[in-house]
C-alpha cells in the first residue's frame, strides 16, 4: 500500500508564511527573555566564581601570614634556648646543675609556647576556612542553584583551600 500526498503551491506558500510568522514571533517575543535570563545566569555564575577566587586568595594570604608567625615564634624560642644555654655554660661548674634545671624549664615553656602559638594559628586558620565555607554555603542557599552545581562549587572550594595537618 502506497500513499501519495500532493501539496498544492497555495498550501505550501501558506505553510511557508506560517513558519516565517512563527519564526519572527518567537524571535521578537520569546528569544529575548530567554537570552536575557541566560546572560543573567552566566553573569551570576561568573560573579560567584570570582568571589570564590577572592576568598581562596584571602585564605592563602592568611595561611602564609600564620605560617610566618609560626616561624617567627619558633625563631624566638630557639633564640631563647640558645641564650639559656650560653648563660649556663658561662656560670661555671658551681651553677651548672641550677642552669640545667633552668634550661629545661625554659625549653619546656618555649615548646609549650610554640605549641600554643601553632594551635592558636591553626584554630584561627580553621575558623577562617569555616567562615569562608559558611559564606559560600549561605550564598548557595540564597542563590539556590542545582545540586550538581552546588557540589561542584563546594568541591572547588575544598580543592583550593589547603589545610595543613
N, CA and C atoms as an extended XYZ file, in Angstrom:
495
Properties=species:S:1:pos:R:3:atomname:S:1:resname:S:1:resid:I:1 pbc="F F F"
N         0.839       -1.167        0.000 N   UNK     1
C         0.000        0.000        0.000 CA  UNK     1
C         0.884        1.229        0.000 C   UNK     1
N         0.664        2.086       -0.906 N   UNK     2
C         1.482        3.261       -1.116 CA  UNK     2
C         0.582        4.497       -1.057 C   UNK     2
N         0.902        5.444       -0.202 N   UNK     3
C         0.096        6.661       -0.100 CA  UNK     3
C         0.866        7.780       -0.765 C   UNK     3
N         0.191        8.495       -1.557 N   UNK     4
C         0.821        9.593       -2.277 CA  UNK     4
C         0.132       10.894       -1.847 C   UNK     4
N         0.934       11.825       -1.275 N   UNK     5
C         0.379       13.100       -0.817 CA  UNK     5
C         0.908       14.187       -1.727 C   UNK     5
N         0.030       14.990       -2.185 N   UNK     6
C         0.439       16.124       -3.008 CA  UNK     6
C         0.026       17.390       -2.308 C   UNK     6
N         0.899       18.350       -2.351 N   UNK     7
C         0.600       19.651       -1.753 CA  UNK     7
C         0.488       20.666       -2.862 C   UNK     7
N        -0.507       21.455       -2.727 N   UNK     8
C        -0.691       22.489       -3.747 CA  UNK     8
C         0.265       23.636       -3.459 C   UNK     8
N         0.619       24.398       -4.457 N   UNK     9
C         1.504       25.546       -4.244 CA  UNK     9
C         0.911       26.519       -3.242 C   UNK     9
N        -0.386       26.680       -3.201 N   UNK    10
C        -1.030       27.602       -2.258 CA  UNK    10
C        -0.845       27.101       -0.828 C   UNK    10
N        -0.995       25.778       -0.617 N   UNK    11
C        -0.812       25.195        0.709 CA  UNK    11
C         0.643       25.338        1.141 C   UNK    11
N         1.547       25.087        0.224 N   UNK    12
C         2.971       25.225        0.542 CA  UNK    12
C         3.313       26.669        0.878 C   UNK    12
N         2.754       27.605        0.134 N   UNK    13
C         3.002       29.018        0.412 CA  UNK    13
C         2.429       29.394        1.773 C   UNK    13
N         1.236       28.932        2.072 N   UNK    14
C         0.607       29.213        3.357 CA  UNK    14
C         1.443       28.627        4.504 C   UNK    14
N         1.942       27.396        4.350 N   UNK    15
C         2.793       26.766        5.365 CA  UNK    15
C         4.090       27.555        5.529 C   UNK    15
N         4.693       27.977        4.432 N   UNK    16
C         5.934       28.753        4.472 CA  UNK    16
C         5.717       30.075        5.213 C   UNK    16
N         4.623       30.763        4.917 N   UNK    17
C         4.305       32.038        5.585 CA  UNK    17
C         4.051       31.788        7.067 C   UNK    17
N         3.354       30.685        7.406 N   UNK    18
C         3.086       30.358        8.814 CA  UNK    18
C         4.394       30.131        9.570 C   UNK    18
N         5.308       29.398        8.951 N   UNK    19
C         6.598       29.141        9.598 CA  UNK    19
C         7.365       30.450        9.775 C   UNK    19
N         7.352       31.296        8.752 N   UNK    20
C         8.045       32.594        8.867 CA  UNK    20
C         7.435       33.445        9.963 C   UNK    20
N         6.114       33.508       10.036 N   UNK    21
C         5.447       34.281       11.088 CA  UNK    21
C         5.796       33.729       12.471 C   UNK    21
N         5.774       32.404       12.599 N   UNK    22
C         6.140       31.790       13.870 CA  UNK    22
C         7.595       32.123       14.233 C   UNK    22
N         8.495       32.028       13.251 N   UNK    23
C         9.901       32.351       13.491 CA  UNK    23
C        10.062       33.791       13.976 C   UNK    23
N         9.436       34.738       13.276 N   UNK    24
C         9.573       36.140       13.669 CA  UNK    24
C         8.904       36.426       15.007 C   UNK    24
N         7.785       35.781       15.288 N   UNK    25
C         7.122       35.971       16.573 CA  UNK    25
C         8.003       35.447       17.698 C   UNK    25
N         8.581       34.260       17.501 N   UNK    26
C         9.485       33.710       18.524 CA  UNK    26
C        10.704       34.599       18.694 C   UNK    26
N        11.230       35.065       17.592 N   UNK    27
C        12.421       35.911       17.650 CA  UNK    27
C        12.140       37.226       18.378 C   UNK    27
N        10.960       37.769       18.180 N   UNK    28
C        10.633       39.053       18.801 CA  UNK    28
C        10.249       38.907       20.267 C   UNK    28
N         9.421       37.881       20.616 N   UNK    29
C         8.878       37.820       21.969 CA  UNK    29
C         9.432       36.695       22.838 C   UNK    29
N         9.890       35.630       22.297 N   UNK    30
C        10.333       34.510       23.129 CA  UNK    30
C        11.846       34.492       23.330 C   UNK    30
N        12.608       34.733       22.301 N   UNK    31
C        14.059       34.635       22.420 CA  UNK    31
C        14.682       35.692       23.327 C   UNK    31
N        14.284       36.973       23.260 N   UNK    32
C        14.944       37.967       24.129 CA  UNK    32
C        14.866       37.641       25.616 C   UNK    32
N        13.705       37.252       26.167 N   UNK    33
C        13.705       36.930       27.596 CA  UNK    33
C        14.572       35.701       27.919 C   UNK    33
N        14.555       34.724       27.037 N   UNK    34
C        15.371       33.531       27.272 CA  UNK    34
C        16.851       33.906       27.224 C   UNK    34
N        17.242       34.683       26.226 N   UNK    35
C        18.652       35.102       26.116 CA  UNK    35
C        19.052       35.973       27.304 C   UNK    35
N        18.145       36.850       27.743 N   UNK    36
C        18.441       37.705       28.897 CA  UNK    36
C        18.612       36.858       30.158 C   UNK    36
N        17.734       35.886       30.360 N   UNK    37
C        17.845       35.007       31.529 CA  UNK    37
C        19.160       34.227       31.492 C   UNK    37
N        19.542       33.752       30.321 N   UNK    38
C        20.800       33.012       30.200 CA  UNK    38
C        21.991       33.931       30.492 C   UNK    38
N        21.921       35.164       30.030 N   UNK    39
C        23.013       36.104       30.276 CA  UNK    39
C        23.108       36.437       31.766 C   UNK    39
N        21.949       36.643       32.416 N   UNK    40
C        21.961       36.920       33.847 CA  UNK    40
C        22.525       35.742       34.629 C   UNK    40
N        22.152       34.538       34.246 N   UNK    41
C        22.643       33.337       34.905 CA  UNK    41
C        24.160       33.227       34.730 C   UNK    41
N        24.629       33.495       33.523 N   UNK    42
C        26.067       33.447       33.246 CA  UNK    42
C        26.803       34.489       34.100 C   UNK    42
N        26.264       35.693       34.189 N   UNK    43
C        26.887       36.744       34.998 CA  UNK    43
C        26.897       36.365       36.475 C   UNK    43
N        25.800       35.768       36.937 N   UNK    44
C        25.724       35.356       38.336 CA  UNK    44
C        26.786       34.291       38.627 C   UNK    44
N        26.888       33.309       37.771 N   UNK    45
C        27.877       32.246       37.970 CA  UNK    45
C        29.290       32.825       37.923 C   UNK    45
N        29.538       33.718       36.983 N   UNK    46
C        30.870       34.348       36.879 CA  UNK    46
C        31.179       35.117       38.173 C   UNK    46
N        30.175       35.829       38.695 N   UNK    47
C        30.355       36.582       39.937 CA  UNK    47
C        30.675       35.642       41.098 C   UNK    47
N        29.960       34.533       41.187 N   UNK    48
C        30.217       33.569       42.256 CA  UNK    48
C        31.621       32.990       42.143 C   UNK    48
N        32.049       32.690       40.943 N   UNK    49
C        33.398       32.141       40.748 CA  UNK    49
C        34.449       33.174       41.140 C   UNK    49
N        34.242       34.423       40.766 N   UNK    50
C        35.197       35.472       41.132 CA  UNK    50
C        35.251       35.649       42.641 C   UNK    50
N        34.093       35.604       43.298 N   UNK    51
C        34.062       35.726       44.758 CA  UNK    51
C        34.798       34.553       45.401 C   UNK    51
N        34.574       33.354       44.880 N   UNK    52
C        35.265       32.181       45.419 CA  UNK    52
C        36.779       32.326       45.241 C   UNK    52
N        37.198       32.863       44.102 N   UNK    53
C        38.636       33.091       43.865 CA  UNK    53
C        39.188       34.102       44.881 C   UNK    53
N        38.432       35.173       45.119 N   UNK    54
C        38.889       36.170       46.104 CA  UNK    54
C        39.002       35.553       47.491 C   UNK    54
N        38.013       34.749       47.858 N   UNK    55
C        38.036       34.114       49.172 CA  UNK    55
C        39.205       33.135       49.274 C   UNK    55
N        39.482       32.400       48.203 N   UNK    56
C        40.608       31.479       48.204 CA  UNK    56
C        41.924       32.254       48.358 C   UNK    56
N        42.039       33.368       47.646 N   UNK    57
C        43.260       34.178       47.751 CA  UNK    57
C        43.428       34.721       49.171 C   UNK    57
N        42.326       35.151       49.785 N   UNK    58
C        42.396       35.636       51.162 CA  UNK    58
C        42.829       34.525       52.106 C   UNK    58
N        42.292       33.336       51.906 N   UNK    59
C        42.648       32.205       52.764 CA  UNK    59
C        44.126       31.859       52.602 C   UNK    59
N        44.619       31.901       51.370 N   UNK    60
C        46.033       31.606       51.154 CA  UNK    60
C        46.921       32.687       51.772 C   UNK    60
N        46.491       33.930       51.665 N   UNK    61
C        47.272       35.015       52.271 CA  UNK    61
C        47.309       34.850       53.794 C   UNK    61
N        46.161       34.513       54.373 N   UNK    62
C        46.116       34.323       55.820 CA  UNK    62
C        46.980       33.126       56.223 C   UNK    62
N        46.949       32.072       55.423 N   UNK    63
C        47.761       30.894       55.706 CA  UNK    63
C        49.239       31.280       55.702 C   UNK    63
N        49.662       32.032       54.692 N   UNK    64
C        51.059       32.457       54.609 CA  UNK    64
C        51.435       33.323       55.811 C   UNK    64
N        50.526       34.198       56.199 N   UNK    65
C        50.773       35.073       57.349 CA  UNK    65
C        50.921       34.252       58.634 C   UNK    65
N        50.039       33.282       58.811 N   UNK    66
C        50.100       32.444       60.003 CA  UNK    66
C        51.361       31.583       60.012 C   UNK    66
N        51.760       31.080       58.852 N   UNK    67
C        52.992       30.296       58.787 CA  UNK    67
C        54.204       31.158       59.137 C   UNK    67
N        54.198       32.402       58.677 N   UNK    68
C        55.298       33.316       59.017 CA  UNK    68
C        55.309       33.585       60.520 C   UNK    68
N        54.137       33.742       61.102 N   UNK    69
C        54.033       33.968       62.540 CA  UNK    69
C        54.574       32.763       63.310 C   UNK    69
N        54.265       31.568       62.834 N   UNK    70
C        54.765       30.348       63.477 CA  UNK    70
C        56.292       30.285       63.369 C   UNK    70
N        56.820       30.614       62.181 N   UNK    71
C        58.286       30.605       62.010 CA  UNK    71
C        58.951       31.611       62.952 C   UNK    71
N        58.360       32.805       63.087 N   UNK    72
C        58.926       33.818       63.989 CA  UNK    72
C        58.885       33.343       65.441 C   UNK    72
N        57.798       32.712       65.810 N   UNK    73
C        57.680       32.206       67.179 CA  UNK    73
C        58.733       31.139       67.445 C   UNK    73
N        58.922       30.265       66.465 N   UNK    74
C        59.953       29.231       66.625 CA  UNK    74
C        61.346       29.854       66.723 C   UNK    74
N        61.598       30.864       65.910 N   UNK    75
C        62.916       31.517       65.939 CA  UNK    75
C        63.150       32.172       67.307 C   UNK    75
N        62.110       32.813       67.842 N   UNK    76
C        62.260       33.423       69.177 CA  UNK    76
C        62.503       32.356       70.240 C   UNK    76
N        61.810       31.232       70.113 N   UNK    77
C        62.001       30.147       71.084 CA  UNK    77
C        63.419       29.584       70.975 C   UNK    77
N        63.886       29.400       69.753 N   UNK    78
C        65.251       28.889       69.565 CA  UNK    78
C        66.284       29.888       70.093 C   UNK    78
N        66.005       31.154       69.883 N   UNK    79
C        66.910       32.183       70.409 CA  UNK    79
C        66.931       32.152       71.935 C   UNK    79
N        65.771       31.980       72.537 N   UNK    80
C        65.702       31.892       73.995 CA  UNK    80
C        66.460       30.664       74.494 C   UNK    80
N        66.331       29.552       73.764 N   UNK    81
C        67.066       28.346       74.141 CA  UNK    81
C        68.588       28.565       74.047 C   UNK    81
N        69.002       29.181       72.985 N   UNK    82
C        70.435       29.431       72.797 CA  UNK    82
C        70.970       30.345       73.901 C   UNK    82
N        70.194       31.357       74.246 N   UNK    83
C        70.597       32.281       75.314 CA  UNK    83
C        70.716       31.546       76.646 C   UNK    83
N        69.756       30.675       76.925 N   UNK    84
C        69.787       29.924       78.183 CA  UNK    84
C        71.009       29.008       78.239 C   UNK    84
N        71.323       28.411       77.114 N   UNK    85
C        72.490       27.515       77.075 CA  UNK    85
C        73.801       28.285       77.294 C   UNK    85
N        73.911       29.462       76.661 N   UNK    86
C        75.129       30.268       76.852 CA  UNK    86
C        75.278       30.691       78.313 C   UNK    86
N        74.202       31.111       78.926 N   UNK    87
C        74.258       31.532       80.323 CA  UNK    87
C        74.688       30.384       81.229 C   UNK    87
N        74.170       29.205       80.935 N   UNK    88
C        74.507       28.046       81.769 CA  UNK    88
C        75.993       27.719       81.688 C   UNK    88
N        76.565       27.799       80.481 N   UNK    89
C        77.983       27.455       80.350 CA  UNK    89
C        78.881       28.521       80.962 C   UNK    89
N        78.475       29.774       80.951 N   UNK    90
C        79.298       30.867       81.486 CA  UNK    90
C        79.294       30.903       83.014 C   UNK    90
N        78.280       30.403       83.636 N   UNK    91
C        78.189       30.470       85.103 CA  UNK    91
C        79.115       29.482       85.797 C   UNK    91
N        79.593       28.516       85.080 N   UNK    92
C        80.588       27.620       85.674 CA  UNK    92
C        80.008       26.386       86.311 C   UNK    92
N        80.936       25.589       86.909 N   UNK    93
C        80.606       24.297       87.488 CA  UNK    93
C        79.656       24.410       88.676 C   UNK    93
N        79.823       25.402       89.492 N   UNK    94
C        79.005       25.531       90.704 CA  UNK    94
C        77.530       25.756       90.360 C   UNK    94
N        77.296       26.498       89.300 N   UNK    95
C        75.910       26.792       88.924 CA  UNK    95
C        75.392       25.900       87.797 C   UNK    95
N        76.190       24.916       87.370 N   UNK    96
C        75.839       24.074       86.228 CA  UNK    96
C        74.517       23.340       86.436 C   UNK    96
N        74.335       22.726       87.587 N   UNK    97
C        73.097       21.976       87.819 CA  UNK    97
C        71.881       22.907       87.832 C   UNK    97
N        72.032       24.030       88.470 N   UNK    98
C        70.924       25.001       88.504 CA  UNK    98
C        70.610       25.506       87.094 C   UNK    98
N        71.655       25.762       86.290 N   UNK    99
C        71.446       26.233       84.921 CA  UNK    99
C        70.759       25.164       84.076 C   UNK    99
N        71.122       23.901       84.302 N   UNK   100
C        70.474       22.819       83.559 CA  UNK   100
C        68.978       22.772       83.877 C   UNK   100
N        68.646       22.907       85.127 N   UNK   101
C        67.233       22.892       85.519 CA  UNK   101
C        66.490       24.084       84.901 C   UNK   101
N        67.125       25.243       84.949 N   UNK   102
C        66.508       26.445       84.374 CA  UNK   102
C        66.342       26.279       82.856 C   UNK   102
N        67.362       25.707       82.219 N   UNK   103
C        67.302       25.473       80.770 CA  UNK   103
C        66.168       24.524       80.426 C   UNK   103
N        66.000       23.466       81.196 N   UNK   104
C        64.915       22.530       80.946 CA  UNK   104
C        63.560       23.220       81.078 C   UNK   104
N        63.450       24.068       82.089 N   UNK   105
C        62.199       24.789       82.285 CA  UNK   105
C        61.920       25.731       81.108 C   UNK   105
N        62.946       26.437       80.676 N   UNK   106
C        62.781       27.371       79.545 CA  UNK   106
C        62.425       26.608       78.276 C   UNK   106
N        63.086       25.468       78.084 N   UNK   107
C        62.786       24.647       76.895 CA  UNK   107
C        61.332       24.201       76.926 C   UNK   107
N        60.911       23.722       78.075 N   UNK   108
C        59.522       23.248       78.186 CA  UNK   108
C        58.547       24.406       77.941 C   UNK   108
N        58.845       25.566       78.524 N   UNK   109
C        57.964       26.715       78.316 CA  UNK   109
C        57.980       27.172       76.859 C   UNK   109
N        59.179       27.181       76.269 N   UNK   110
C        59.283       27.593       74.865 CA  UNK   110
C        58.539       26.619       73.960 C   UNK   110
N        58.704       25.328       74.236 N   UNK   111
C        57.981       24.337       73.440 CA  UNK   111
C        56.482       24.467       73.647 C   UNK   111
N        56.082       24.700       74.872 N   UNK   112
C        54.654       24.889       75.142 CA  UNK   112
C        54.152       26.157       74.444 C   UNK   112
N        54.991       27.198       74.476 N   UNK   113
C        54.595       28.439       73.800 CA  UNK   113
C        54.497       28.230       72.298 C   UNK   113
N        55.457       27.492       71.740 N   UNK   114
C        55.411       27.210       70.295 CA  UNK   114
C        54.171       26.402       69.968 C   UNK   114
N        53.917       25.357       70.768 N   UNK   115
C        52.715       24.545       70.528 CA  UNK   115
C        51.457       25.399       70.663 C   UNK   115
N        51.428       26.241       71.684 N   UNK   116
C        50.245       27.090       71.879 CA  UNK   116
C        50.067       28.055       70.710 C   UNK   116
N        51.173       28.637       70.243 N   UNK   117
C        51.102       29.547       69.091 CA  UNK   117
C        50.642       28.809       67.835 C   UNK   117
N        51.213       27.606       67.622 N   UNK   118
C        50.810       26.812       66.454 CA  UNK   118
C        49.336       26.449       66.526 C   UNK   118
N        48.899       26.013       67.702 N   UNK   119
C        47.490       25.636       67.859 CA  UNK   119
C        46.579       26.843       67.662 C   UNK   119
N        46.977       27.981       68.220 N   UNK   120
C        46.157       29.184       68.050 CA  UNK   120
C        46.108       29.600       66.587 C   UNK   120
N        47.250       29.513       65.911 N   UNK   121
C        47.284       29.868       64.488 CA  UNK   121
C        46.419       28.914       63.685 C   UNK   121
N        46.498       27.641       63.992 N   UNK   122
C        45.677       26.651       63.280 CA  UNK   122
C        44.194       26.886       63.567 C   UNK   122
N        43.857       27.219       64.813 N   UNK   123
C        42.443       27.493       65.141 CA  UNK   123
C        41.948       28.695       64.357 C   UNK   123
N        42.787       29.739       64.293 N   UNK   124
C        42.372       30.919       63.528 CA  UNK   124
C        42.211       30.575       62.058 C   UNK   124
N        43.149       29.774       61.517 N   UNK   125
C        43.060       29.395       60.107 CA  UNK   125
C        41.809       28.546       59.873 C   UNK   125
N        41.589       27.566       60.745 N   UNK   126
C        40.396       26.719       60.586 CA  UNK   126
C        39.123       27.553       60.692 C   UNK   126
N        39.102       28.485       61.641 N   UNK   127
C        37.901       29.321       61.798 CA  UNK   127
C        37.678       30.153       60.547 C   UNK   127
N        38.760       30.669       59.977 N   UNK   128
C        38.619       31.454       58.753 CA  UNK   128
C        38.089       30.590       57.613 C   UNK   128
N        38.610       29.371       57.524 N   UNK   129
C        38.148       28.465       56.474 CA  UNK   129
C        36.680       28.113       56.701 C   UNK   129
N        36.303       27.881       57.957 N   UNK   130
C        34.893       27.597       58.260 CA  UNK   130
C        34.036       28.802       57.886 C   UNK   130
N        34.519       29.998       58.216 N   UNK   131
C        33.772       31.210       57.849 CA  UNK   131
C        33.597       31.309       56.340 C   UNK   131
N        34.682       31.003       55.590 N   UNK   132
C        34.593       31.032       54.129 CA  UNK   132
C        33.594       29.999       53.628 C   UNK   132
N        33.667       28.796       54.194 N   UNK   133
C        32.737       27.747       53.764 CA  UNK   133
C        31.307       28.125       54.098 C   UNK   133
N        31.109       28.734       55.278 N   UNK   134
C        29.756       29.155       55.654 CA  UNK   134
C        29.263       30.255       54.715 C   UNK   134
N        30.154       31.155       54.335 N   UNK   135
C        29.743       32.219       53.411 CA  UNK   135
C        29.331       31.638       52.067 C   UNK   135
N        30.120       30.664       51.587 N   UNK   136
C        29.762       30.019       50.320 CA  UNK   136
C        28.433       29.289       50.461 C   UNK   136
N        28.276       28.563       51.589 N   UNK   137
C        27.024       27.819       51.800 CA  UNK   137
C        25.847       28.788       51.888 C   UNK   137
N        26.054       29.897       52.585 N   UNK   138
C        24.976       30.882       52.704 CA  UNK   138
C        24.599       31.441       51.334 C   UNK   138
N        25.594       31.708       50.523 N   UNK   139
C        25.304       32.206       49.179 CA  UNK   139
C        24.585       31.155       48.349 C   UNK   139
N        25.016       29.923       48.510 N   UNK   140
C        24.355       28.854       47.769 CA  UNK   140
C        22.899       28.725       48.197 C   UNK   140
N        22.640       28.911       49.486 N   UNK   141
C        21.261       28.808       49.949 CA  UNK   141
C        20.441       30.004       49.449 C   UNK   141
N        21.053       31.193       49.409 N   UNK   142
C        20.333       32.372       48.919 CA  UNK   142
C        20.095       32.304       47.430 C   UNK   142
N        21.071       31.901       46.708 N   UNK   143
C        21.007       31.871       45.251 CA  UNK   143
C        20.864       30.425       44.797 C   UNK   143
N        19.957       29.730       45.275 N   UNK   144
C        19.778       28.282       45.108 CA  UNK   144
C        20.054       27.848       43.673 C   UNK   144
N        21.138       27.114       43.472 N   UNK   145
C        21.481       26.548       42.183 CA  UNK   145
C        21.015       25.095       42.177 C   UNK   145
N        21.347       24.336       41.160 N   UNK   146
C        21.004       22.919       41.160 CA  UNK   146
C        22.060       22.144       41.947 C   UNK   146
N        21.735       20.915       42.351 N   UNK   147
C        22.611       20.143       43.223 CA  UNK   147
C        23.974       19.886       42.600 C   UNK   147
N        24.017       19.624       41.316 N   UNK   148
C        25.313       19.353       40.668 CA  UNK   148
C        26.213       20.574       40.748 C   UNK   148
N        25.649       21.748       40.505 N   UNK   149
C        26.438       22.984       40.574 CA  UNK   149
C        26.874       23.248       42.012 C   UNK   149
N        25.966       23.026       42.986 N   UNK   150
C        26.316       23.201       44.402 CA  UNK   150
C        27.510       22.326       44.761 C   UNK   150
N        27.417       21.061       44.397 N   UNK   151
C        28.505       20.135       44.743 CA  UNK   151
C        29.799       20.539       44.063 C   UNK   151
N        29.721       20.954       42.817 N   UNK   152
C        30.927       21.346       42.085 CA  UNK   152
C        31.572       22.566       42.738 C   UNK   152
N        30.771       23.577       43.131 N   UNK   153
C        31.328       24.781       43.744 CA  UNK   153
C        31.962       24.458       45.096 C   UNK   153
N        31.318       23.634       45.904 N   UNK   154
C        31.881       23.270       47.203 CA  UNK   154
C        33.153       22.457       47.010 C   UNK   154
N        33.153       21.532       46.048 N   UNK   155
C        34.355       20.732       45.779 CA  UNK   155
C        35.499       21.630       45.320 C   UNK   155
N        35.201       22.618       44.490 N   UNK   156
C        36.253       23.536       44.039 CA  UNK   156
C        36.818       24.318       45.211 C   UNK   156
N        35.965       24.768       46.119 N   UNK   157
C        36.451       25.496       47.293 CA  UNK   157
C        37.349       24.609       48.136 C   UNK   157
N        36.926       23.380       48.360 N   UNK   158
C        37.724       22.471       49.183 CA  UNK   158
C        39.058       22.194       48.515 C   UNK   158
N        39.070       22.007       47.190 N   UNK   159
C        40.315       21.749       46.463 CA  UNK   159
C        41.259       22.936       46.538 C   UNK   159
N        40.709       24.133       46.571 N   UNK   160
C        41.571       25.328       46.538 CA  UNK   160
C        42.116       25.728       47.883 C   UNK   160
N        41.516       25.315       48.963 N   UNK   161
C        41.962       25.690       50.308 CA  UNK   161
C        42.672       24.494       50.918 C   UNK   161
N        43.985       24.631       51.119 N   UNK   162
C        44.766       23.560       51.702 CA  UNK   162
C        44.864       23.803       53.214 C   UNK   162
N        44.564       22.804       54.008 N   UNK   163
C        44.650       22.920       55.460 CA  UNK   163
C        45.810       22.045       55.921 C   UNK   163
N        46.890       22.650       56.454 N   UNK   164
C        47.998       21.824       56.965 CA  UNK   164
C        47.547       21.016       58.171 C   UNK   164
N        48.057       19.830       58.292 N   UNK   165
C        47.673       18.941       59.412 CA  UNK   165
C        48.555       19.199       60.610 C   UNK   165
